[in-house]
Amino acid sequence: MIERINKINELIRKHTNDIILKDLSLKDGVFITIAKVDTTPDLRYTRVFVSIFPEKEISYAMKTLEKEIFQIQGILNKKLSMRPLPKIEFRLDLTESKADEIEKLLKEI
């Protein structure tokens, strides 16, 4: 079961990344990267963790993702041949920011 979820996560990550690159209109210089995908065992929900560069555009990029979520979900549903189709939710991945913070603290020591 875990192996199946991992395969589904990878499939959703790949397709969502393609959709963001091809079908989402972002300002020039704003980059969204999918850091992690986490699908529930019942396949009903998927959390897509994104990292956004530059950090000053996080609010803009997250609002754009939320505004376009139905379009993204629709395209993803057409690409996935599975039932049930997981409902996606975008979350901000702060791992990189936290790592930078820790690195700065360590340099101060």
Secondary structure by P-SEA (a helix, b strand, c coil): caaaaaaaaaaaaaaaaaaaaccccccccbbbbbccccccccccbbbbbbbbccccaaaaaaaaaaaaaaaaaaaaaaacccccbbbbbbbbbaaaaaaaaaaaaaaac
